[in-house]
């Protein structure tokens, strides 16, 4: 333990693996990864079937990611959102930006915020979506 500006810190060193220990660790990692992948194939098939039954569109979602060395690769995962989620996100962002500009103008002046009926409906839909999302993630 050491102190920095009077605050105690525990120092942990990363010793790592070298030589035969590193080779054995890598073999064990790959072997266990393959075994677990094979064991979970029935679950993957079942989840894929559920996604296909419940919604139109592809089962897998492809996304570009970066490694820690900043190499780009394609990552695949089960699709858990709308097929056009990226488009919907852009629309929501565009709408939110306009709404935020209006609120900012109103806050920096004596002007009242006037929302159209369409804006009120969109806000209500957004509130319901947020409540649904929060309820789903609370359980």
N, C-alpha and C positions, 0 to 999 in steps of 0.2 A: 504494500500500500504506500502511496505517496500523496503529498499535498500539492495543490496548485492554487495559489492565492487563498490559502486557508481552507480549501475544499478538498476533502479526502477522495482519492481515486484509487481504484484497484487496477493494477496493470496486468494485462493478460498477454502473454507472448504467443505468437503463432509459430510453433516449431515445425509443423508440416511433416510430410512423408518424403523419404528419400530411398533410392535404390530398390531393393526387393520389396520393402514395405509399400512403396508407391505402386509397384507393379501388382502386388497382391490386392491392394485396395481397389485399383482400377478394374481388375478382373472381377472382384466381388461386386463392385458397383454395377458393371455391365450385366453380370450373371443375374443378380437380383432384379435389375430393371427388366430384363427379358422375361424372367419367370413371372413377375407381377403383371407385365403387359399381357402375356398369354392367359393368365388367370382371369384378367378383367375383360377379355374379349367378349364374353357373353353379355356383360353389363354394357359395354360400348354399343353392341348391336341393339340391345333393348332400348337404350337411351336414344339412339339414332332412329329407331322405329317410332318411338313416342314423338320425337320432333317432327318426323315426316307425317304422322297421323294428325298432329295438332295444327300444323301450319304448312302453307305452300312455301316453296323455295328450297334452297339447298340445306343439307343437314349440317355441313361444316361451314365455318366462317374462317376466311383466310385474312390474315393481317400481317403487315410488315413490322418487324421488330428489329432491335439492334442488340448485338452482343456487348459484353463489357469492353471489347476491343473495337467497337463501333462498326462491326460487319453486319450488313443487313441480311435477314433471313425471313422466310415465310413461316408463320406460325399458324397452325390449324387448331380450332377448338369447336366444340359443339355450338351451333347457333342458338343463342338464348334470347335473341331480340328480333325485332321486325326485320324483314328482308331489306327494306329501304330505310333502315335506322340512320345511316349517315346523312341521307337527304333530309329526314325529319329533324335531325339535330341541327343542320344548317338553318332550316326554317325557324326552329325555336330560337336559335341564337340571334337570327336577324330580327325576329319579333321582340326578343328580350332587349336587344340593343336599342331599338326604337322606344320601347317602354321605359328603359333606364334614362334615355335622353329626356323624355317627357317629365319623368320624376325629378331629374336633376334640374331642369328648367324651373319646375314648380317650387322646388326646395330653395332655389337661389333667387326667387322673386316672390311677390305677393300673389302671383297667379294661381288660380284654382286648377287642379288636375281634372280635365274633362275626358272621360273615356266613352267611346262609342259602345253601343249595345254589343257589337261584334267583339270589341276588346273585353268587355265584361264576360261574355261567353267563353272566350279564350282563357281568361284568368281563372274562371271557374273550372274549366277542363284541366288546366295546369294544376290547380289545387287538388282536384280529385286524383290526378296522376301521381302527385307527390304523396298524398295520403295513402294511396294504394301501394306505392313503392315503400314507404315507411312501415306500413303494416306488414308487408311481405318480409321485410328485413328485421322486424322486431322479434319474430317467432324463431 
